[in-house]
Amino acid sequence: MNDSNFRIEDIVDSIKIRQQLEERHEARIIKYETDGSNEGQLDLPRDEDTKPSEIEFTIRNDYKGDIQYLVGIGLHLLDEPHFQYNKLVAKKQDLTKNLDKIQKDGFEKIEQNKNRKLKEVQENHDLNLADIQRRKKKIITTKQDAEHEFGKVSERIGRSTPIIYLKSKWVERLILGFLGLCEIPLNYQVFANFLLPNIETYILASLLVIAIPVLAHFSGIFLRQYKENKHYLLYFAIIFVAVTALNVVTGFMRTEYISQLSEEAPSFSSTTFIILSTILFLVGIVVSFFHHDKSQELVEAYSRYQSALKTYEEEIAPLNEEENSANKDFLDDRKLIEEEYEKENKKIENLVIDLENEIKFLVRKHDSILNTFKGFEKEIDSKYKMCLSKYRAANHRNRKNGIRPACWNKVNSLELEFHKKEELDPNKEI
């Protein structure tokens, strides 16, 4: 509990209570001045009367009703802090008797709680670091393996960089595709001899469009890398002979097809068609040749190493950052647990002091409420005496004999309920 946060306005609506009392008081002044004037004209109460008149009893009862109105509000507000006060006083007495044991048990409990939390944080941190280290190790191992393999291949080959003159694979594919398209009009003339519909003729012609670039592609590889694989030279020779033979056959078929369409001798001979097809095939071989290195093993090892190196450079930095962040969070968590431990430890050390402060707070709260209602009671008593004075003054002004009755010689104060209650004394009770 914090004394600085205590405000009586938060508990007692003084403005509302004072406003209601004032409204009642003003109404009574008007009423009883009138009653006083009326009684005065009748010379009542009589001069020799020693007891107050009935109207004075009514005035007193009205203001006693105001006191009871305060009691209905104030006692309820006093009960809660008074009950808590008695409860805390009893608690302090028990605490004082068993302080050593209570503090010892409390220290042990918070120590156990701290160790449990530290263990949980440590275990979670270890699991998190293990996962990060596992991912880092995988990336590093992949890079090291690729680097080791590339080193061995480089040492055996005698160089560390592939020699490729035409580096773009899209340029190679574009050139080979263009060569294939060039075969369409030439091959259409061949398959037109079969007297098939146009669509089927184009389909058959397209088979060579696909076959020639593919064969040229692999022929270039076989020619470029035959030193690494001796069988490649044989594969190249077979493909080259087969394609040349195919060019010879298709060349004669093209010439025959043109001869059938025209009575005149064709302007292109079979040799011309054979040379054109062979040139297209040779261009494809040259493109493929310059697009590949002499050693496919070096190219593959180099590619794997570059891929692993790129992955390492892209992923190792975020993993290191994640590891640093995990270590920072771990230290922050430990610090927070230690701070909570120190806070709880201090709380146990100050059990008696904190309890005494709570009791003092309740005393202040109780006494502030009590003194507030004592103030209201005094205001009501003052208003009662003022109302009684106004009544008597009006009565006296209208009396025929001008004599003050004997019962006016004394004015008794109201019975104040809250003034019967004593303030709590923390020094005495504690």
Secondary structure, DSSP 8 states (H G I E B T S, - for coil): --GGG--GGGT--HHHHHHHHHHHHHHHHHHHHHHHHHHHHTT-S-TT--S--HHHHHHHHHHHHHHHHHHHHHHHHHHHHHHHHHHHHHHHHHHHHTHHHHHHHHHHHHHHHHHHHHHHHHHHHHHHHHHHHHHHHHHHHHHHHHHHHHHHHHHHHT-SS---SS--HHHHHHHHHHHHHHHHHHHHHHHGGGT--HHHHHHHHHHHHHHHHHHHHHHHHHHHSTTT-THHHHHHHHHHHHHHHHHHHHHHHHHHHHHHH-SS--SS-HHHHHHHHHHHHHHHHHHHHHTS-S-HHHHHHHHHHHHHHHHHHHHHHHHHHHHHHHHHHHHHHHHHHHHHHHHHHHHHHTHHHHHHHHHHHHHHHHHHHHHHHHHHHHHHHHHHHHHHHHHHHHHHHT-SS----GGGS-------SGGGS----HHHH-
